[in-house]
């Protein structure tokens, strides 16, 4: 800079010293300026002070020469020291030139600017808060400065600014600060993140500054920062979030929570396990704090908990799963207080109601394709909704019920068990909906269709499914419906196999104990009707029909049925079924039958029926088993005279039309024979066609 120019009130020597590249000479000039300013201030010579400010702030600090800039910066700091408390009257002219140089390309200029602003702020204290936004912007940049010396100087300035803000929190412009914070919280630089978090931490610790009010504006940035790979950043951010959450617990109504819920739900899907865990913890706390007010967000929270619950059972993810389960169960409890009123608008004007439609959408989607654990959770949810909101959920049955039916073929037993529990609730006569009969029939027909299309399902899971549903509902209703629909079955092979399965369940399952007991008491009209209903369909399977008659002690009919076996096509499959029946006769269920062999006079049709089974069988293990059993019958009773025919049917003649029942049996078996012939013919034709060499 030109030495001929007038820099009054600075002396020529002082100007040269300020321009010198040596720090010591600039320092000496600064001391001279400090002394000069003290003298001006003592006599209140503001004109000279402003002239000096202009010289240092414009001619020196805005110079293109780095050393001149440094001289101007140290001079401005010296002026502040000289002015002391009066510096607040000149704060703009003191600070603005320094702020400009904080962004200078020369690292030494940046360093001296930081040092100068530190000295100015140390003296002016609260007066610098007027320029806090610009100071904060500059500090956030300096935190990432590549030069360590500059960074160290900026850290000293940063600590001082925090002290000033803390000491003068009553005049600190928090509203103006939030946009600055929100703008910089998404920085990717590690040092800038530390800088931002440190300011949030400091401000939140000041009792008179209520930073938690503005949490919705910075929560997204904090969660994003929580995923930083640097441990120190994670630790600092976690501490800040915990502090905010603690503040919320003490006064939850202070903050608009609606925006925050959507934010934390988004981060509950994070691939960073710590972020995911923290988000789930926040969701859990929000449900605890805001209760039913959370219901409008139930679908989003539910979806998030499902996603977290599907994590693997590895150590790092176990706590996420546990928290997700807590969120799920707590949210489920909120449903208990929801009104089951179909007139309720799904989402009212204030948004305080349960949006059931969106909840159902989440549930149906998750049930369609998810992990075993998630499927079970979904089914428990649907069951819970049917318990507490049976009327409101009715309108969504068209989307729910088909999925429930499809889930029956899922390979996991616990899933199917929970699925059947829901289905049983829907089709139960006690269900709120009046059209439960429609769903009951739909279920039975769908079940039969699935078994017909997937024989593996019938073989592997058929008994489990039917037993479970019988345990949940009235087994009489289930068997009556199955029997009624199977009577019209056109696939004879399937009908026979299905009746064989049902017969095994009827004779062996604890769930069917009551039905077995009723069938043995055919003197009651309702029990007779039940027997006839089953018998008509049981005729699809000859051995099952015999077993049913043995169960109901209709031994005369058993004898008649066994006589027809002589004219039937006795296949290996039929002999296997007879073998199984003989094995069953040795089970506890048929104790009453075995005990009848000891009665006087013994029922000769029972003896004849058992010998009939014996004669059908080849001399297998089952043959010898039954033969040995018959040897145990006292010989005197074996030779008793056969009662006259009119007495034989005394117990049954008034109850059943035996001849009609036999005719039905033979007619149905004839249909089976024709079906087998037809099927075999079709198969032979198909094989013949397959062999034709098409030219």
Buried (B, 14 or more C-beta within 10 A) or exposed (E): BEEEEEBEBBEEEBBBBBBBEEEEBBEBBBBBBBEBBBEBBEEEBBEBBBBBBEBBBEBBBBBEEBBBBBBBBBBBBBBBBBBEEBBBBBBEBBBBBBBBBBEBEBBBBBBBBBBBBBBBBBBBBBBBBBBBBBBBBBBBBBBBBEBEEBBEBBBEBBEBBBBBBBEBBEEBEBEEBBEBBBEBBEBEBBBBBBBBBBBBBBBBEBEEBBBBBBBBBBBBBBBBBBBBEBEEBBEBBBEBBEBBBEBBEEEBEEBEBBEBBEBBBBBBEBEBBBBBBBBBBBBBBBBEBBBBBBBBBBBBBBBBBBBBBBBEEEEEBEBBBBBBBBBBEBBBEBBEEBEBEEEBEEBEEEEEBBBBBBBBBBBBBBBEEBBEBBBBBBBBBBBBBBEBBBBBBBEBBEEBBEBBBBBBBBEBEEBBBBBBBBBBBBBBEEBBBEEBEEBBBBBBBBBBEBBBEBBEBBEEBBBBBBBBBBBBBEBBBBBBBBBBBBBEBEEBBBBBBBBBBBBBBBBBBEBBEEBBEBBBEBEEEEBBEBBBBBBBBBBBBBBBBBBBBBBBBBBBBBBBBBEEBEEBEEEEEBBEBBBBBBEBBBEEBBEEBBEBBEEEEBBBBBBBBBBBBBEBBEEEEBBEBBBEBBEEBEEEBBEEEEBEEEEBBEBBEEBBEBEEBBEBBBEBBEBBEEBBEEEEEEEEEEEEEEEEEEE
